[in-house]
Amino acid sequence: FTRLPVPMPRSNGRSNRNQFMTQTSHEDLSKADKLLEVRYEFTPALSEILGHLKASLMVTTYQAGKLLVLGVHEGQLKITLSSYDQPMGLALDGDRLAIGSRKQINFLAGNRDVAPTVAPPGTWDVCYVPRTSTWTGSIHGHDLAWGAEGLWVVNTLFSCLCTLHEDFSFVPRWKPRFISRIIDQDRCHLNGLA
């Protein structure tokens, strides 16, 4: 996975402790070239598990404003960081990826043809390329899932499950019985779906 060129992890002498130097958000870059140090720890078994499964793991952290993609290349754990404005929910369906951020849902398309050419060449299986986004306003989309009606969003601020529509910020589809009306008050902190 890659969205922007990002430095690869460098070891600080221990097998399970690493750090990155990564650029801050695009808005911050226009003010000055700043670097943000990101430290992390992982169990050494993580790369073995991901390698055995032939899988990558995507994680969002709205506090740091990052999407992390963890994968294995030549037996080594590789981590890619991409900046988003408070990313929360993720939904993957084939080569379609949706990422919920603070006030919009970002849609990316997986491109397997360009992936082998992204530096360092031969490292990536797929390169997710931004395609569109839908402005939702502040809904706190804690979770996302693809369904028959399109993308479902856990709309935490309005205490409902919703879908997207080109004419509206969202379309409420379900709310708990004890929620009397759809209003931006986070009345039950709805934050997941199954």
Backbone bond lengths (Angstrom), bond angles and torsions (degrees), N, CA, C in turn:
res aa  C-N    CA-C-N  psi(-1)  N-CA   C-N-CA  omega(-1)  CA-C   N-CA-C  phi
1 F - - - 1.446 - - 1.504 109.12 -
2 T 1.288 116.77 134.93 1.456 119.33 169.99 1.510 108.98 -155.38
3 R 1.282 116.03 145.29 1.456 122.07 174.85 1.515 109.23 -119.53
4 L 1.292 116.72 -42.32 1.457 124.33 176.41 1.516 106.83 -133.86
5 P 1.325 118.01 153.40 1.462 117.38 174.86 1.528 109.60 -60.23
6 V 1.310 116.27 127.91 1.459 122.37 -178.12 1.510 108.29 -131.00
7 P 1.332 118.20 137.00 1.462 119.35 177.55 1.528 111.62 -58.73
8 M 1.305 116.09 145.74 1.455 121.19 177.08 1.521 108.57 -82.52
9 P 1.345 118.01 159.81 1.461 119.80 -178.40 1.518 111.84 -63.17
10 R 1.297 115.43 145.44 1.451 119.38 173.64 1.525 107.95 -119.71
11 S 1.282 116.17 139.42 1.452 120.82 -176.24 1.516 110.66 -79.43
12 N 1.326 115.47 144.67 1.467 119.13 174.45 1.533 110.50 -105.53
13 G 1.339 115.83 24.94 1.458 119.88 175.83 1.518 114.46 103.40
14 R 1.322 118.42 -12.74 1.464 121.18 177.70 1.511 108.40 -114.55
15 S 1.321 116.13 145.40 1.456 118.99 -173.09 1.521 113.42 -69.90
16 N 1.332 118.48 -22.46 1.458 118.71 -175.99 1.526 113.59 -119.67
17 R 1.322 118.40 17.03 1.471 121.83 175.69 1.520 107.59 -125.86
18 N 1.304 116.24 129.71 1.456 121.02 179.95 1.510 109.19 -143.22
19 Q 1.316 115.03 170.76 1.450 119.66 174.80 1.520 108.87 -147.81
20 F 1.309 116.21 155.17 1.447 124.01 176.79 1.506 108.48 -118.45
21 M 1.282 116.52 154.26 1.450 121.87 161.32 1.520 103.86 -114.41
22 T 1.298 117.62 118.49 1.455 121.17 -176.26 1.514 109.90 -129.65
23 Q 1.315 115.35 154.24 1.456 119.02 178.43 1.510 110.01 -76.64
24 T 1.328 115.51 151.01 1.462 120.83 177.23 1.524 109.26 -78.41
25 S 1.324 117.23 -175.49 1.462 121.62 -175.53 1.524 111.93 -60.57
26 H 1.339 116.20 163.82 1.458 122.06 -178.32 1.527 111.88 -59.23
27 E 1.343 118.04 -37.40 1.459 120.30 179.35 1.521 110.04 -62.45
28 D 1.330 116.81 -42.36 1.455 120.91 -179.55 1.525 111.52 -67.76
29 L 1.333 117.07 -32.18 1.454 119.57 -178.76 1.516 111.69 -65.32
30 S 1.328 117.64 -33.57 1.452 119.77 179.87 1.532 110.68 -67.18
31 K 1.318 117.89 -26.03 1.460 121.51 178.88 1.529 110.52 -79.23
32 A 1.298 116.69 -42.42 1.473 120.94 -178.76 1.513 108.15 -170.32
33 D 1.322 116.64 154.39 1.458 120.66 174.88 1.520 108.30 -77.62
34 K 1.330 116.22 104.09 1.452 120.91 -177.50 1.524 109.33 -116.57
35 L 1.293 116.19 149.93 1.453 121.87 173.32 1.512 108.68 -117.91
36 L 1.314 115.51 144.91 1.445 122.49 179.16 1.519 107.65 -119.70
37 E 1.314 117.30 124.39 1.455 120.57 178.81 1.524 109.06 -82.01
38 V 1.311 115.64 130.59 1.459 122.11 177.88 1.523 107.13 -120.91
39 R 1.327 116.80 120.73 1.467 121.60 178.54 1.520 108.96 -107.33
40 Y 1.318 115.51 148.34 1.454 119.87 178.87 1.515 109.90 -152.67
41 E 1.323 115.03 159.51 1.459 122.85 173.96 1.521 107.42 -130.94
42 F 1.315 116.43 150.80 1.458 120.71 176.31 1.519 109.06 -149.49
43 T 1.308 115.13 155.79 1.450 120.09 175.93 1.531 108.42 -73.97
44 P 1.323 118.57 138.77 1.464 120.35 179.51 1.532 112.96 -57.81
45 A 1.327 117.54 -23.89 1.463 120.45 179.81 1.530 112.48 -70.65
46 L 1.331 117.58 -16.62 1.472 120.08 -177.06 1.521 112.01 -58.75
47 S 1.311 117.89 -47.45 1.466 119.40 -179.80 1.528 110.95 -65.16
48 E 1.329 117.48 -34.75 1.468 120.38 177.17 1.526 110.85 -65.59
49 I 1.314 116.84 -43.05 1.472 121.36 -179.55 1.521 110.37 -64.46
50 L 1.336 116.93 -50.33 1.471 120.05 -179.69 1.525 110.77 -62.46
51 G 1.336 117.15 -40.25 1.460 120.49 178.14 1.516 112.08 -63.53
52 H 1.333 117.37 -43.61 1.460 121.91 178.73 1.531 111.26 -61.96
53 L 1.327 116.13 -41.27 1.472 121.11 -179.54 1.524 112.81 -79.35
54 K 1.340 116.77 -11.84 1.465 121.69 -173.22 1.532 109.26 52.79
55 A 1.341 114.22 50.56 1.459 120.99 -173.67 1.518 110.67 -132.64
56 S 1.312 114.36 160.54 1.459 122.54 169.91 1.517 107.36 -118.48
57 L 1.307 116.29 161.08 1.451 122.16 -178.95 1.521 108.45 -126.07
58 M 1.335 117.01 128.51 1.460 122.22 176.69 1.519 108.65 -105.45
59 V 1.328 116.11 134.88 1.463 122.80 -178.50 1.520 107.88 -136.74
60 T 1.323 116.89 137.28 1.459 120.22 173.98 1.515 109.50 -109.43
61 T 1.314 115.42 151.11 1.449 121.27 172.74 1.525 107.47 -138.96
62 Y 1.324 115.39 105.95 1.458 118.55 -177.16 1.519 111.93 -70.21
63 Q 1.334 117.79 -25.11 1.461 120.10 178.61 1.533 110.86 -63.53
64 A 1.320 117.47 -42.28 1.467 121.98 -179.40 1.524 112.13 -93.99
65 G 1.333 117.48 -9.30 1.458 120.32 -179.74 1.517 113.12 68.42
66 K 1.335 117.05 39.67 1.465 120.92 -174.97 1.519 112.58 -130.05
67 L 1.319 114.36 145.76 1.452 123.56 164.11 1.522 105.18 -104.59
68 L 1.322 116.70 123.49 1.458 121.94 177.69 1.518 108.01 -107.02
69 V 1.316 116.00 135.21 1.454 120.96 173.19 1.519 106.82 -120.99
70 L 1.312 115.57 119.30 1.458 122.49 -179.06 1.521 108.91 -106.85
71 G 1.299 116.96 127.35 1.450 122.21 178.94 1.518 109.74 -148.90
72 V 1.321 116.03 178.20 1.459 121.45 -178.29 1.518 108.60 -124.17
73 H 1.327 115.10 133.85 1.464 122.22 174.02 1.516 107.35 -134.42
74 E 1.330 115.56 123.61 1.467 122.27 -178.54 1.524 111.80 52.17
75 G 1.352 115.98 41.49 1.454 122.25 175.59 1.514 115.48 80.00
76 Q 1.314 118.06 -3.35 1.460 122.23 -178.08 1.527 110.84 -106.68
77 L 1.322 116.49 137.77 1.456 121.15 175.68 1.515 109.22 -68.66
78 K 1.317 116.77 129.57 1.466 123.11 176.86 1.520 107.29 -119.32
79 I 1.308 116.02 137.36 1.462 121.33 179.86 1.514 108.35 -126.82
80 T 1.321 115.60 128.59 1.456 121.96 176.33 1.516 107.74 -113.38
81 L 1.317 116.45 135.82 1.460 122.36 178.03 1.520 109.42 -114.35
82 S 1.331 116.40 135.95 1.456 121.96 172.74 1.519 107.67 -129.82
83 S 1.317 116.53 141.98 1.464 121.49 -177.17 1.516 111.54 -91.54
84 Y 1.336 115.10 133.96 1.466 123.39 173.52 1.523 106.77 -139.95
85 D 1.316 116.16 158.74 1.457 121.30 178.33 1.532 108.87 -81.38
86 Q 1.303 117.48 100.39 1.464 125.41 -179.00 1.536 112.89 50.41
87 P 1.325 118.06 62.82 1.465 119.19 178.34 1.520 111.47 -67.82
88 M 1.332 116.13 142.58 1.461 120.68 177.62 1.524 109.72 -131.94
89 G 1.334 117.91 -85.56 1.456 121.36 -173.51 1.515 113.56 -75.74
90 L 1.338 115.22 148.69 1.463 124.12 176.40 1.518 108.64 -131.51
91 A 1.321 116.61 143.16 1.466 120.63 172.53 1.520 108.26 -143.56
92 L 1.319 116.19 129.18 1.456 122.37 -179.94 1.519 108.46 -120.66
93 D 1.327 115.85 132.04 1.458 122.22 177.64 1.518 106.80 -140.41
94 G 1.325 116.31 102.26 1.464 119.59 -174.73 1.514 108.89 62.45
95 D 1.316 116.79 -121.29 1.459 121.12 177.77 1.522 112.54 -101.29
96 R 1.339 117.76 14.89 1.470 121.37 174.53 1.515 108.87 -98.29
97 L 1.328 116.22 128.72 1.447 121.94 178.33 1.518 108.59 -125.03
98 A 1.321 116.65 130.37 1.463 122.36 174.63 1.521 107.84 -116.31
99 I 1.321 116.06 134.36 1.454 122.49 179.12 1.523 107.54 -126.27
100 G 1.324 116.29 119.20 1.458 120.59 177.26 1.515 109.80 -84.43
101 S 1.307 116.40 124.92 1.461 120.42 176.19 1.531 108.65 -120.01
102 R 1.318 116.92 -173.06 1.463 121.45 -168.76 1.527 114.35 -50.78
103 K 1.313 118.07 -47.90 1.465 120.04 -175.98 1.518 113.87 -130.80
104 Q 1.339 116.37 13.90 1.460 118.48 179.51 1.526 110.82 -156.46
105 I 1.320 114.13 162.71 1.462 121.87 172.21 1.519 106.09 -108.29
106 N 1.326 116.55 124.78 1.460 122.86 -179.15 1.523 108.96 -99.27
107 F 1.320 116.54 134.56 1.457 121.72 179.25 1.519 108.97 -114.46
108 L 1.332 115.56 127.56 1.452 122.16 -179.53 1.518 108.94 -122.17
109 A 1.321 116.39 150.55 1.459 122.09 178.31 1.517 108.94 -115.13
110 G 1.318 115.67 133.90 1.463 120.48 178.14 1.513 110.30 -76.25
111 N 1.321 116.01 130.94 1.459 121.15 178.81 1.526 107.98 -121.69
112 R 1.318 115.61 107.53 1.461 120.78 -178.29 1.533 112.39 -85.30
113 D 1.330 116.98 -16.01 1.462 120.03 179.14 1.522 112.20 -76.73
114 V 1.320 117.04 -37.99 1.463 120.31 -177.91 1.533 111.60 -84.75
115 A 1.328 118.20 -22.71 1.468 121.92 -175.36 1.529 113.85 -52.18
116 P 1.342 120.10 -43.27 1.476 119.11 -178.71 1.530 113.90 -64.35
117 T 1.337 117.73 -17.71 1.464 120.67 -177.18 1.528 112.88 -93.98
118 V 1.337 117.53 -9.73 1.461 120.95 -179.22 1.529 108.81 -74.94
119 A 1.332 115.69 134.25 1.466 120.54 -177.31 1.524 111.46 -67.72
120 P 1.299 118.00 140.53 1.458 125.76 -10.89 1.527 110.62 -73.80
121 P 1.331 117.53 133.86 1.467 121.87 -175.27 1.533 112.17 -53.86
122 G 1.332 115.15 141.30 1.457 120.91 177.22 1.515 115.03 83.97
123 T 1.324 118.53 2.49 1.467 122.16 -176.89 1.521 112.19 -88.76
124 W 1.319 117.51 -31.39 1.469 121.93 -167.37 1.525 112.25 -106.61
125 D 1.332 116.76 141.39 1.464 122.48 174.46 1.518 111.25 -85.93
126 V 1.335 116.04 -35.69 1.466 121.13 -176.84 1.523 108.49 -148.52
127 C 1.302 115.79 146.17 1.458 122.32 176.13 1.530 106.93 -117.64
128 Y 1.329 117.53 117.15 1.465 121.19 179.41 1.522 108.96 -87.03
129 V 1.324 114.39 122.20 1.454 121.99 -174.04 1.529 108.82 -110.68
130 P 1.344 118.19 127.92 1.468 120.24 178.18 1.524 110.86 -59.71
131 R 1.325 116.57 135.06 1.464 121.65 -179.23 1.520 112.53 -120.07
132 T 1.331 117.59 -52.54 1.464 120.69 -179.35 1.526 108.55 -147.09
133 S 1.314 114.83 169.84 1.457 119.78 170.71 1.519 107.90 -145.91
134 T 1.316 115.62 153.53 1.458 122.48 177.33 1.511 107.84 -117.67
135 W 1.322 116.10 123.99 1.458 122.18 179.33 1.518 108.40 -77.31
136 T 1.316 117.23 121.99 1.461 121.83 -179.40 1.521 111.81 -111.57
137 G 1.314 117.12 -14.69 1.455 119.68 -167.81 1.524 107.56 74.88
138 S 1.297 116.33 -175.89 1.461 120.60 -176.59 1.526 110.42 -77.70
139 I 1.343 116.23 104.20 1.468 120.98 178.19 1.530 112.30 -120.61
140 H 1.328 117.19 -11.04 1.473 122.78 -178.07 1.525 110.54 58.98
141 G 1.321 116.80 61.08 1.467 122.94 -178.87 1.514 112.22 -71.20
142 H 1.347 116.12 84.66 1.462 121.29 -174.62 1.524 114.38 -70.23
143 D 1.315 118.12 -25.13 1.456 120.11 -179.05 1.515 108.41 -148.43
144 L 1.344 116.55 152.45 1.463 123.64 -179.97 1.525 108.50 -135.34
145 A 1.328 116.27 151.65 1.468 120.85 174.83 1.522 108.92 -156.23
146 W 1.324 115.37 139.27 1.461 119.93 175.17 1.524 108.86 -80.90
147 G 1.323 117.30 136.33 1.456 123.23 177.92 1.513 110.22 -137.74
148 A 1.322 116.62 -176.91 1.463 121.42 -179.26 1.529 111.92 -61.68
149 E 1.334 117.22 -29.47 1.469 121.72 -179.11 1.522 112.01 -91.12
150 G 1.311 118.45 8.65 1.458 122.06 -177.41 1.515 110.72 107.77
151 L 1.309 116.60 -147.34 1.453 121.29 -177.33 1.522 110.41 -85.87
152 W 1.332 116.46 128.64 1.463 123.28 174.17 1.518 108.05 -98.51
153 V 1.321 116.38 140.68 1.452 122.59 -177.43 1.520 109.00 -126.28
154 V 1.330 116.80 131.65 1.464 120.88 170.43 1.525 105.77 -80.29
155 N 1.311 115.63 105.51 1.453 123.93 -175.98 1.528 108.06 -92.69
156 T 1.318 115.53 86.91 1.462 121.47 -172.55 1.521 112.55 -65.45
157 L 1.317 117.66 -41.85 1.464 120.06 -177.20 1.532 111.72 -63.21
158 F 1.336 117.29 -36.41 1.464 121.52 -178.70 1.528 112.34 -100.18
159 S 1.321 118.77 8.70 1.473 125.02 173.66 1.518 113.28 55.00
160 C 1.331 117.10 47.48 1.464 119.81 -179.15 1.526 110.60 -152.65
161 L 1.324 115.08 167.25 1.454 121.86 166.01 1.519 105.75 -97.11
162 C 1.317 116.69 139.27 1.457 119.07 -177.02 1.526 110.18 -141.50
163 T 1.317 114.57 167.58 1.455 122.16 169.86 1.526 106.88 -119.61
164 L 1.312 115.56 174.06 1.459 120.72 -177.69 1.528 110.21 -101.85
165 H 1.318 115.17 155.32 1.460 121.59 179.17 1.518 107.53 -148.21
166 E 1.318 117.31 141.98 1.471 119.80 -176.87 1.531 113.46 -66.76
167 D 1.330 118.67 -19.60 1.470 121.28 -178.68 1.521 114.13 -98.96
168 F 1.334 117.52 -7.57 1.462 120.96 -175.39 1.533 109.80 -136.08
169 S 1.314 116.33 160.22 1.466 119.51 175.51 1.521 110.81 -65.43
170 F 1.331 116.62 -37.45 1.460 122.44 175.56 1.518 108.34 -165.93
171 V 1.339 115.29 163.91 1.465 121.99 176.33 1.527 107.26 -120.77
172 P 1.348 118.39 111.58 1.471 120.07 178.42 1.533 110.45 -62.20
173 R 1.335 117.06 134.43 1.473 121.93 179.88 1.516 112.20 -118.07
174 W 1.331 117.39 -27.73 1.456 120.94 -178.59 1.523 108.56 -158.05
175 K 1.331 115.60 145.27 1.461 121.81 172.61 1.521 108.05 -143.87
176 P 1.329 117.41 153.14 1.468 119.44 176.69 1.531 110.23 -61.14
177 R 1.339 116.37 150.28 1.478 121.24 -177.94 1.521 112.42 -56.89
178 F 1.313 117.76 -33.56 1.468 120.04 -175.66 1.535 113.37 -81.03
179 I 1.322 117.98 -3.08 1.469 121.13 175.12 1.526 107.39 -88.80
180 S 1.335 116.45 114.76 1.467 120.91 -173.65 1.521 113.58 -77.89
181 R 1.332 118.15 -28.99 1.460 119.49 178.59 1.528 110.22 -156.92
182 I 1.318 114.44 159.20 1.456 121.70 179.41 1.535 107.61 -83.55
183 I 1.325 115.11 108.80 1.460 121.44 -178.24 1.516 108.71 -149.11
184 D 1.317 117.68 151.54 1.464 121.70 -173.69 1.527 112.52 -80.54
185 Q 1.354 114.67 68.63 1.466 119.99 -177.76 1.527 113.91 -129.44
186 D 1.318 118.95 7.23 1.467 121.96 179.39 1.528 110.60 41.37
187 R 1.312 115.91 62.35 1.466 121.62 -172.75 1.524 114.34 -75.21
188 C 1.321 118.80 -17.74 1.472 119.04 -179.31 1.529 112.97 -141.27
189 H 1.297 118.12 5.34 1.462 124.98 -178.18 1.535 111.79 47.97
190 L 1.308 115.62 50.28 1.464 122.08 173.05 1.525 107.35 -59.17
191 N 1.347 117.63 125.47 1.451 116.85 -176.19 1.528 115.00 -144.69
192 G 1.302 119.54 17.18 1.457 120.57 176.99 1.511 111.82 -161.27
193 L 1.304 116.79 162.46 1.458 122.11 174.56 1.515 109.21 -145.84
194 A 1.316 115.44 156.93 1.463 120.10 -178.45 1.512 110.46 -129.40
